[in-house]
Amino acid sequence: MCVAVPMNVIEINDKMGVVEYNGVKREVGLMLMDDVKLGDWVLIHAGFAISKLNQKEAEETISLIKEMEALE
């Protein structure tokens, strides 16, 4: 199963960026997307931003991930 995780863009350096959620920061590739800006919420999969989403969608997705973790 593949999972993409919503994270917030906090830094952009050309085609790379730093994203953060809940204190966890990761350097990711932004080259698959054209219009990423600071503060955007993006889905991260395999080290790359693959899609943008709004904050409400990000929060809903994070909530679902937490529910799945609780089932384990």
CNS distance restraints for C-alpha pairs under 8 A (distance, minus, plus):
assign (resid   2 and name CA) (resid  45 and name CA) 7.95 0.50 0.50
assign (resid   3 and name CA) (resid  45 and name CA) 6.73 0.50 0.50
assign (resid   4 and name CA) (resid  43 and name CA) 5.51 0.50 0.50
assign (resid   4 and name CA) (resid  44 and name CA) 5.15 0.50 0.50
assign (resid   4 and name CA) (resid  45 and name CA) 4.64 0.50 0.50
assign (resid   5 and name CA) (resid  43 and name CA) 5.21 0.50 0.50
assign (resid   5 and name CA) (resid  44 and name CA) 5.10 0.50 0.50
assign (resid   5 and name CA) (resid  45 and name CA) 6.71 0.50 0.50
assign (resid   5 and name CA) (resid  61 and name CA) 7.92 0.50 0.50
assign (resid   5 and name CA) (resid  62 and name CA) 7.52 0.50 0.50
assign (resid   6 and name CA) (resid  21 and name CA) 7.78 0.50 0.50
assign (resid   6 and name CA) (resid  41 and name CA) 6.38 0.50 0.50
assign (resid   6 and name CA) (resid  42 and name CA) 5.46 0.50 0.50
assign (resid   6 and name CA) (resid  43 and name CA) 4.39 0.50 0.50
assign (resid   6 and name CA) (resid  44 and name CA) 6.14 0.50 0.50
assign (resid   6 and name CA) (resid  58 and name CA) 5.54 0.50 0.50
assign (resid   6 and name CA) (resid  61 and name CA) 7.19 0.50 0.50
assign (resid   6 and name CA) (resid  62 and name CA) 6.92 0.50 0.50
assign (resid   7 and name CA) (resid  19 and name CA) 5.67 0.50 0.50
assign (resid   7 and name CA) (resid  20 and name CA) 5.38 0.50 0.50
assign (resid   7 and name CA) (resid  21 and name CA) 5.24 0.50 0.50
assign (resid   7 and name CA) (resid  41 and name CA) 5.56 0.50 0.50
assign (resid   7 and name CA) (resid  42 and name CA) 5.60 0.50 0.50
assign (resid   7 and name CA) (resid  43 and name CA) 6.37 0.50 0.50
assign (resid   7 and name CA) (resid  44 and name CA) 6.89 0.50 0.50
assign (resid   7 and name CA) (resid  58 and name CA) 7.69 0.50 0.50
assign (resid   8 and name CA) (resid  19 and name CA) 5.15 0.50 0.50
assign (resid   8 and name CA) (resid  20 and name CA) 5.21 0.50 0.50
assign (resid   8 and name CA) (resid  21 and name CA) 6.29 0.50 0.50
assign (resid   8 and name CA) (resid  39 and name CA) 5.96 0.50 0.50
assign (resid   8 and name CA) (resid  40 and name CA) 5.76 0.50 0.50
assign (resid   8 and name CA) (resid  41 and name CA) 4.50 0.50 0.50
assign (resid   8 and name CA) (resid  42 and name CA) 6.38 0.50 0.50
assign (resid   9 and name CA) (resid  17 and name CA) 6.98 0.50 0.50
assign (resid   9 and name CA) (resid  18 and name CA) 6.04 0.50 0.50
assign (resid   9 and name CA) (resid  19 and name CA) 4.37 0.50 0.50
assign (resid   9 and name CA) (resid  20 and name CA) 6.55 0.50 0.50
assign (resid   9 and name CA) (resid  37 and name CA) 7.20 0.50 0.50
assign (resid   9 and name CA) (resid  38 and name CA) 5.30 0.50 0.50
assign (resid   9 and name CA) (resid  39 and name CA) 5.18 0.50 0.50
assign (resid   9 and name CA) (resid  40 and name CA) 5.47 0.50 0.50
assign (resid   9 and name CA) (resid  41 and name CA) 6.30 0.50 0.50
assign (resid   9 and name CA) (resid  42 and name CA) 7.26 0.50 0.50
assign (resid  10 and name CA) (resid  17 and name CA) 7.55 0.50 0.50
assign (resid  10 and name CA) (resid  18 and name CA) 5.72 0.50 0.50
assign (resid  10 and name CA) (resid  19 and name CA) 5.49 0.50 0.50
assign (resid  10 and name CA) (resid  20 and name CA) 6.73 0.50 0.50
assign (resid  10 and name CA) (resid  38 and name CA) 5.61 0.50 0.50
assign (resid  10 and name CA) (resid  39 and name CA) 6.13 0.50 0.50
assign (resid  11 and name CA) (resid  17 and name CA) 5.32 0.50 0.50
assign (resid  11 and name CA) (resid  18 and name CA) 4.92 0.50 0.50
assign (resid  11 and name CA) (resid  19 and name CA) 6.99 0.50 0.50
assign (resid  11 and name CA) (resid  38 and name CA) 6.35 0.50 0.50
assign (resid  12 and name CA) (resid  16 and name CA) 6.10 0.50 0.50
assign (resid  12 and name CA) (resid  17 and name CA) 4.28 0.50 0.50
assign (resid  12 and name CA) (resid  18 and name CA) 6.51 0.50 0.50
assign (resid  12 and name CA) (resid  37 and name CA) 7.67 0.50 0.50
assign (resid  12 and name CA) (resid  38 and name CA) 7.01 0.50 0.50
assign (resid  13 and name CA) (resid  17 and name CA) 5.66 0.50 0.50
assign (resid  15 and name CA) (resid  29 and name CA) 6.12 0.50 0.50
assign (resid  15 and name CA) (resid  30 and name CA) 4.96 0.50 0.50
assign (resid  15 and name CA) (resid  31 and name CA) 5.12 0.50 0.50
assign (resid  16 and name CA) (resid  27 and name CA) 6.97 0.50 0.50
assign (resid  16 and name CA) (resid  28 and name CA) 5.75 0.50 0.50
assign (resid  16 and name CA) (resid  29 and name CA) 4.60 0.50 0.50
assign (resid  16 and name CA) (resid  30 and name CA) 5.22 0.50 0.50
assign (resid  16 and name CA) (resid  31 and name CA) 7.26 0.50 0.50
assign (resid  17 and name CA) (resid  27 and name CA) 5.63 0.50 0.50
assign (resid  17 and name CA) (resid  28 and name CA) 5.38 0.50 0.50
assign (resid  17 and name CA) (resid  29 and name CA) 6.31 0.50 0.50
assign (resid  17 and name CA) (resid  30 and name CA) 6.40 0.50 0.50
assign (resid  18 and name CA) (resid  25 and name CA) 6.60 0.50 0.50
assign (resid  18 and name CA) (resid  26 and name CA) 5.53 0.50 0.50
assign (resid  18 and name CA) (resid  27 and name CA) 4.46 0.50 0.50
assign (resid  18 and name CA) (resid  28 and name CA) 6.09 0.50 0.50
assign (resid  19 and name CA) (resid  25 and name CA) 5.55 0.50 0.50
assign (resid  19 and name CA) (resid  26 and name CA) 5.44 0.50 0.50
assign (resid  19 and name CA) (resid  27 and name CA) 6.47 0.50 0.50
assign (resid  19 and name CA) (resid  28 and name CA) 7.14 0.50 0.50
assign (resid  20 and name CA) (resid  24 and name CA) 5.39 0.50 0.50
assign (resid  20 and name CA) (resid  25 and name CA) 4.34 0.50 0.50
assign (resid  20 and name CA) (resid  26 and name CA) 6.52 0.50 0.50
assign (resid  21 and name CA) (resid  25 and name CA) 6.74 0.50 0.50
assign (resid  27 and name CA) (resid  47 and name CA) 7.50 0.50 0.50
assign (resid  28 and name CA) (resid  44 and name CA) 7.77 0.50 0.50
assign (resid  28 and name CA) (resid  47 and name CA) 4.98 0.50 0.50
assign (resid  28 and name CA) (resid  48 and name CA) 5.18 0.50 0.50
assign (resid  28 and name CA) (resid  49 and name CA) 6.74 0.50 0.50
assign (resid  29 and name CA) (resid  47 and name CA) 6.27 0.50 0.50
assign (resid  29 and name CA) (resid  48 and name CA) 4.57 0.50 0.50
assign (resid  29 and name CA) (resid  49 and name CA) 6.26 0.50 0.50
assign (resid  30 and name CA) (resid  34 and name CA) 7.89 0.50 0.50
assign (resid  30 and name CA) (resid  36 and name CA) 7.49 0.50 0.50
assign (resid  30 and name CA) (resid  48 and name CA) 6.16 0.50 0.50
assign (resid  30 and name CA) (resid  49 and name CA) 5.52 0.50 0.50
assign (resid  31 and name CA) (resid  48 and name CA) 7.88 0.50 0.50
assign (resid  31 and name CA) (resid  49 and name CA) 7.98 0.50 0.50
assign (resid  32 and name CA) (resid  48 and name CA) 7.36 0.50 0.50
assign (resid  32 and name CA) (resid  49 and name CA) 6.79 0.50 0.50
assign (resid  32 and name CA) (resid  50 and name CA) 6.31 0.50 0.50
assign (resid  33 and name CA) (resid  49 and name CA) 7.10 0.50 0.50
assign (resid  33 and name CA) (resid  50 and name CA) 6.80 0.50 0.50
assign (resid  33 and name CA) (resid  51 and name CA) 7.33 0.50 0.50
assign (resid  36 and name CA) (resid  40 and name CA) 6.60 0.50 0.50
assign (resid  36 and name CA) (resid  52 and name CA) 7.83 0.50 0.50
assign (resid  40 and name CA) (resid  52 and name CA) 7.09 0.50 0.50
assign (resid  40 and name CA) (resid  53 and name CA) 7.67 0.50 0.50
assign (resid  40 and name CA) (resid  54 and name CA) 7.53 0.50 0.50
assign (resid  41 and name CA) (resid  52 and name CA) 5.86 0.50 0.50
assign (resid  41 and name CA) (resid  53 and name CA) 5.56 0.50 0.50
assign (resid  41 and name CA) (resid  54 and name CA) 6.13 0.50 0.50
assign (resid  41 and name CA) (resid  55 and name CA) 6.39 0.50 0.50
assign (resid  41 and name CA) (resid  58 and name CA) 6.77 0.50 0.50
assign (resid  42 and name CA) (resid  49 and name CA) 5.92 0.50 0.50
assign (resid  42 and name CA) (resid  50 and name CA) 7.04 0.50 0.50
assign (resid  42 and name CA) (resid  51 and name CA) 5.51 0.50 0.50
assign (resid  42 and name CA) (resid  52 and name CA) 4.35 0.50 0.50
assign (resid  42 and name CA) (resid  53 and name CA) 5.83 0.50 0.50
assign (resid  43 and name CA) (resid  49 and name CA) 5.57 0.50 0.50
assign (resid  43 and name CA) (resid  50 and name CA) 5.72 0.50 0.50
assign (resid  43 and name CA) (resid  51 and name CA) 5.31 0.50 0.50
assign (resid  43 and name CA) (resid  52 and name CA) 6.33 0.50 0.50
assign (resid  43 and name CA) (resid  53 and name CA) 7.37 0.50 0.50
assign (resid  44 and name CA) (resid  48 and name CA) 5.39 0.50 0.50
assign (resid  44 and name CA) (resid  49 and name CA) 4.58 0.50 0.50
assign (resid  44 and name CA) (resid  50 and name CA) 6.12 0.50 0.50
assign (resid  44 and name CA) (resid  51 and name CA) 7.79 0.50 0.50
assign (resid  45 and name CA) (resid  49 and name CA) 6.53 0.50 0.50
assign (resid  45 and name CA) (resid  50 and name CA) 6.74 0.50 0.50
assign (resid  53 and name CA) (resid  57 and name CA) 6.02 0.50 0.50
assign (resid  53 and name CA) (resid  58 and name CA) 6.36 0.50 0.50
assign (resid  54 and name CA) (resid  58 and name CA) 6.23 0.50 0.50
assign (resid  55 and name CA) (resid  59 and name CA) 6.12 0.50 0.50
assign (resid  56 and name CA) (resid  60 and name CA) 6.20 0.50 0.50
assign (resid  57 and name CA) (resid  61 and name CA) 6.13 0.50 0.50
assign (resid  58 and name CA) (resid  62 and name CA) 6.14 0.50 0.50
assign (resid  59 and name CA) (resid  63 and name CA) 6.10 0.50 0.50
assign (resid  60 and name CA) (resid  64 and name CA) 6.32 0.50 0.50
assign (resid  61 and name CA) (resid  65 and name CA) 6.27 0.50 0.50
assign (resid  62 and name CA) (resid  66 and name CA) 6.22 0.50 0.50
assign (resid  63 and name CA) (resid  67 and name CA) 6.27 0.50 0.50
assign (resid  64 and name CA) (resid  68 and name CA) 6.33 0.50 0.50
assign (resid  65 and name CA) (resid  69 and name CA) 6.29 0.50 0.50
assign (resid  66 and name CA) (resid  70 and name CA) 6.27 0.50 0.50
assign (resid  67 and name CA) (resid  71 and name CA) 6.61 0.50 0.50
assign (resid  68 and name CA) (resid  72 and name CA) 6.93 0.50 0.50
